[in-house]
Amino acid sequence: MTIYLYKAINESANPISGEIEADSRQMALELLAHQGHIPETVKRKTTRAEDWGMFSGIQNLTRRLQAVELILYTKQFKTLLQAGISILQIFQILEAQTENRYLKIVTAKMAGDVKEGASMFKAFSTHKPAFSHLYCTLIKAGETSGSLPQVLERLIYIIEHEEKVKKDIQSAVRYPLIVLIFLFIAFMVLLTFVVPKFAGIFENAGIELPIPTKICLGMYLFLNQYWFHMMIILLAGSIGIVLFIKTNQGRLVKDLLLMRLPIIGALLVKSAMSRFSSIFSILQSSGITVLDSIQILTDTINNAAITREFEQIKTLLEEGRGISSPLRQAKYFTPMVINMVAVGEESGNLEEMLREIAIHYDAEVEYATKALSEAIGPLLIVGLAAVVGFFALAIFLPMWDLTKMV
């Protein structure tokens, strides 16, 4: 039995409040009605420990779950559902099994919502920081169609697939990023400690400093005199850029610039086509209409430039056009995607065609990621050679003149 706090109007039209024990909120409402009261508010009573756990959990852990945690959680949910266990029992088991503190809090809250008569979609959708719009929408589709285990299987595929693509891209840029950081540190050490000492020796010897050495000294003097101003400018500029990118216009500008970069732009487009096709295919197989699917894709594609294209596609769909015709007018959709969608639409086999597109672009993303890794290597070598060569000239050219004087 659960204790509920209530406020109500009694038979004498006076406000009353108190506690009542019931198995659910609905039962508490019925008990108050049987007593002749008109309920105003009824909510579950929590202990101080529960309140503190909820507060600290929400304060410290309100975030999107890690993909690994979400995948494991969804797999356990699907397995328990296929075993024929009731939804309420599933939530209770998941609450006991999960090690993530935030997930425990969320699962307990969802169990309470379901116990009070809420649908699974409503229970999940009240925790959007943990479960994405796509996740909640597919839960609703599976709940409505009675095929929730199959929908959860597709959902697991999407999360695993997107995590793999993300890991591949991170792996491709991790090594170059480390090299660039150490290259910058080496540049600053040489510029601020090594070159000035050698330059002092050369000046005392009366040697005419060559241009590379003069450039290094000029950069050193500038940093030595204006380093504080530069730090303020860099800090203010970084904060300004971060705040701007968080705005809708900033996200659009960032994505447009990234998609115009060589190699990286092509990788982002292929990744977006893969995401579009795989999600669209699953939405179609789940019985969601094309118009609703486009709206879901608008919220989940994670690319502001392509999201803007979806807004135009949605407008054309509302005018009664098919899906392939609006795609032809979009900027970033490739001819292969457009043609295969058109064939699938005409043959009534759109879901299968979208699945084939997703498989193709999965391979394209993998090849593009490898191409990015292979292209960055020579660029780093050229950059490293340029920095080393510049400082070698700045130090050894005047040293050569000094040896000739000796």
ZAMARGU-4260 file (C-alpha; in steps of 0.2 Angstrom, whole numbers, plus 5000, padded with zeros to 4 digits):
<rodrens>
0) 5000/5000/5000 | 5006/5018/4996 | 5002/5033/5006 | 4995/5048/4996 | 4993/5066/5002
5) 4977/5074/4997 | 4967/5090/4997 | 4948/5089/4995 | 4931/5097/4998 | 4921/5088/5011
10) 4902/5087/5012 | 4900/5103/5021 | 4910/5112/5007 | 4925/5115/5018 | 4943/5112/5012
15) 4951/5097/5020 | 4968/5088/5018 | 4976/5073/5025 | 4984/5056/5020 | 4976/5040/5013
20) 4982/5023/5009 | 4979/5015/4992 | 4987/5004/4979 | 4986/5018/4966 | 4982/5036/4964
25) 4966/5031/4955 | 4961/5020/4970 | 4964/5035/4981 | 4953/5046/4971 | 4939/5032/4972
30) 4941/5030/4991 | 4939/5049/4993 | 4924/5050/4982 | 4916/5035/4992 | 4919/5045/5008
35) 4909/5060/5000 | 4924/5071/4997 | 4928/5080/4981 | 4947/5078/4978 | 4957/5093/4972
40) 4975/5086/4972 | 4981/5068/4976 | 5000/5064/4976 | 5011/5050/4982 | 5020/5054/4999
45) 5039/5052/4998 | 5051/5050/5013 | 5065/5063/5016 | 5077/5050/5010 | 5068/5048/4993
50) 5066/5067/4992 | 5085/5069/4994 | 5089/5055/4982 | 5077/5063/4969 | 5085/5080/4972
55) 5103/5075/4971 | 5100/5063/4957 | 5091/5076/4946 | 5104/5089/4951 | 5119/5079/4947
60) 5113/5066/4934 | 5100/5075/4923 | 5108/5071/4906 | 5106/5060/4891 | 5111/5042/4896
65) 5127/5034/4889 | 5123/5024/4873 | 5130/5008/4882 | 5118/5011/4897 | 5103/5014/4886
70) 5107/4999/4875 | 5108/4987/4890 | 5092/4995/4898 | 5082/4993/4881 | 5088/4975/4879
75) 5083/4970/4896 | 5066/4979/4894 | 5064/4969/4877 | 5069/4952/4885 | 5057/4954/4900
80) 5043/4960/4889 | 5045/4944/4878 | 5045/4933/4893 | 5027/4939/4896 | 5031/4949/4912
85) 5019/4964/4916 | 5025/4981/4913 | 5024/4986/4931 | 5035/4971/4936 | 5047/4975/4922
90) 5050/4992/4929 | 5052/4985/4946 | 5065/4973/4940 | 5074/4986/4929 | 5075/4997/4944
95) 5083/4984/4954 | 5095/4978/4940 | 5101/4995/4933 | 5117/5002/4941 | 5115/5019/4935
100) 5108/5030/4949 | 5098/5042/4937 | 5090/5027/4928 | 5085/5020/4945 | 5076/5036/4949
105) 5068/5038/4932 | 5062/5019/4932 | 5054/5021/4949 | 5045/5037/4943 | 5039/5028/4927
110) 5033/5013/4938 | 5023/5025/4948 | 5016/5033/4933 | 5011/5016/4925 | 5003/5011/4942
115) 4992/5026/4942 | 4986/5022/4924 | 4998/5031/4913 | 5003/5023/4896 | 5021/5018/4893
120) 5023/5032/4880 | 5017/5045/4893 | 5029/5037/4906 | 5044/5038/4895 | 5040/5055/4887
125) 5041/5064/4904 | 5059/5059/4905 | 5065/5067/4889 | 5083/5071/4895 | 5085/5052/4897
130) 5075/5046/4882 | 5075/5055/4865 | 5060/5060/4855 | 5064/5046/4843 | 5064/5033/4858
135) 5048/5039/4865 | 5039/5040/4848 | 5044/5022/4844 | 5038/5016/4861 | 5021/5024/4857
140) 5021/5016/4840 | 5025/4999/4847 | 5012/5001/4861 | 4999/5006/4849 | 5002/4992/4836
145) 5005/4978/4849 | 5022/4975/4842 | 5033/4983/4856 | 5047/4969/4856 | 5050/4971/4838
150) 5050/4990/4839 | 5062/4989/4853 | 5074/4977/4843 | 5074/4991/4829 | 5077/5004/4842
155) 5092/4994/4849 | 5099/4993/4831 | 5098/5012/4829 | 5107/5016/4845 | 5120/5003/4842
160) 5123/5009/4824 | 5124/5027/4828 | 5136/5024/4843 | 5147/5014/4831 | 5148/5028/4818
165) 5151/5041/4832 | 5166/5030/4839 | 5173/5028/4821 | 5173/5046/4818 | 5181/5050/4836
170) 5194/5037/4833 | 5199/5045/4816 | 5201/5062/4824 | 5208/5057/4841 | 5227/5054/4835
175) 5228/5070/4824 | 5220/5080/4839 | 5233/5074/4851 | 5247/5077/4838 | 5241/5095/4836
180) 5240/5098/4855 | 5258/5093/4857 | 5264/5102/4842 | 5256/5118/4849 | 5265/5115/4865
185) 5282/5112/4857 | 5279/5128/4846 | 5276/5139/4862 | 5291/5131/4871 | 5303/5135/4857
190) 5295/5152/4854 | 5296/5158/4872 | 5311/5149/4879 | 5323/5143/4866 | 5324/5156/4852
195) 5325/5171/4863 | 5341/5164/4872 | 5349/5160/4855 | 5344/5177/4848 | 5353/5186/4863
200) 5369/5177/4859 | 5368/5181/4841 | 5364/5200/4844 | 5379/5201/4856 | 5390/5193/4843
205) 5384/5207/4831 | 5377/5195/4818 | 5363/5202/4807 | 5348/5191/4811 | 5340/5182/4796
210) 5321/5185/4793 | 5315/5168/4801 | 5324/5173/4817 | 5317/5191/4817 | 5299/5184/4814
215) 5302/5172/4829 | 5308/5187/4840 | 5294/5198/4834 | 5281/5184/4839 | 5290/5182/4856
220) 5290/5201/4860 | 5271/5202/4855 | 5266/5187/4866 | 5277/5194/4880 | 5269/5211/4880
225) 5251/5207/4876 | 5249/5189/4882 | 5236/5195/4895 | 5226/5204/4882 | 5227/5189/4871
230) 5221/5177/4884 | 5206/5188/4888 | 5202/5189/4869 | 5203/5170/4867 | 5193/5167/4882
235) 5179/5179/4877 | 5179/5173/4859 | 5178/5155/4865 | 5163/5159/4876 | 5155/5169/4863
240) 5157/5155/4850 | 5150/5142/4862 | 5135/5153/4866 | 5132/5157/4848 | 5133/5138/4843
245) 5120/5134/4856 | 5107/5146/4847 | 5097/5139/4832 | 5106/5151/4820 | 5123/5146/4827
250) 5120/5128/4825 | 5115/5131/4807 | 5130/5141/4803 | 5142/5128/4811 | 5134/5114/4801
255) 5134/5123/4785 | 5153/5127/4787 | 5157/5109/4792 | 5148/5102/4777 | 5158/5113/4765
260) 5174/5107/4771 | 5183/5094/4760 | 5182/5076/4766 | 5174/5081/4782 | 5159/5088/4773
265) 5156/5072/4762 | 5157/5061/4778 | 5144/5072/4787 | 5132/5071/4772 | 5134/5052/4771
270) 5132/5050/4789 | 5116/5060/4788 | 5110/5050/4773 | 5113/5034/4783 | 5104/5040/4799
275) 5089/5047/4788 | 5087/5030/4779 | 5089/5019/4794 | 5077/5029/4805 | 5064/5032/4791
280) 5064/5013/4787 | 5060/5009/4805 | 5047/5022/4807 | 5039/5015/4791 | 5039/4997/4797
285) 5031/5003/4814 | 5016/5010/4805 | 5020/5029/4807 | 5014/5040/4792 | 5027/5048/4781
290) 5022/5066/4787 | 5024/5061/4805 | 5041/5052/4801 | 5048/5068/4793 | 5043/5078/4809
295) 5052/5065/4819 | 5067/5065/4808 | 5067/5084/4809 | 5069/5083/4828 | 5082/5069/4828
300) 5093/5071/4813 | 5106/5082/4823 | 5111/5093/4808 | 5103/5110/4807 | 5107/5112/4789
305) 5097/5096/4784 | 5084/5100/4797 | 5080/5116/4787 | 5078/5105/4772 | 5066/5094/4781
310) 5055/5109/4785 | 5053/5113/4767 | 5050/5094/4763 | 5036/5094/4776 | 5028/5109/4769
315) 5028/5100/4751 | 5021/5084/4759 | 5007/5094/4767 | 5002/5100/4750 | 4999/5082/4745
320) 5015/5078/4735 | 5024/5061/4737 | 5041/5060/4747 | 5052/5058/4732 | 5047/5074/4723
325) 5051/5085/4739 | 5067/5076/4741 | 5073/5082/4723 | 5071/5100/4729 | 5082/5097/4744
330) 5100/5102/4743 | 5109/5088/4753 | 5100/5073/4747 | 5110/5063/4735 | 5104/5056/4718
335) 5105/5038/4724 | 5094/5042/4739 | 5081/5051/4729 | 5080/5038/4715 | 5079/5023/4727
340) 5065/5032/4737 | 5056/5036/4721 | 5057/5017/4716 | 5051/5011/4733 | 5037/5024/4733
345) 5031/5018/4716 | 5033/5000/4720 | 5025/5001/4737 | 5041/4994/4744 | 5048/5010/4752
350) 5053/5002/4768 | 5065/4989/4759 | 5072/5002/4748 | 5076/5013/4763 | 5085/4998/4772
355) 5096/4996/4756 | 5100/5014/4756 | 5105/5013/4775 | 5116/4998/4772 | 5125/5006/4757
360) 5128/5022/4767 | 5134/5013/4782 | 5148/5006/4771 | 5151/5023/4763 | 5153/5031/4780
365) 5166/5018/4785 | 5176/5021/4769 | 5175/5040/4772 | 5181/5038/4790 | 5196/5028/4784
370) 5199/5041/4770 | 5199/5055/4783 | 5212/5046/4793 | 5223/5043/4778 | 5221/5061/4773
375) 5225/5069/4790 | 5241/5059/4791 | 5250/5068/4777 | 5243/5085/4782 | 5250/5082/4800
380) 5267/5077/4793 | 5268/5093/4782 | 5263/5104/4796 | 5276/5096/4808 | 5289/5098/4794
385) 5284/5117/4792 | 5285/5121/4811 | 5302/5111/4813 | 5309/5119/4797 | 5304/5136/4802
390) 5313/5135/4819 | 5328/5126/4812 | 5330/5141/4800 | 5328/5153/4814 | 5341/5145/4825
395) 5354/5137/4813 | 5355/5151/4800 | 5363/5164/4812 | 5373/5150/4820 | 5380/5146/4803
400) 5385/5165/4801 | 5393/5164/4819 | 5404/5149/4814 | 5410/5158/4798 | 5415/5173/4809
405) 5424/5162/4821
</rodrens>
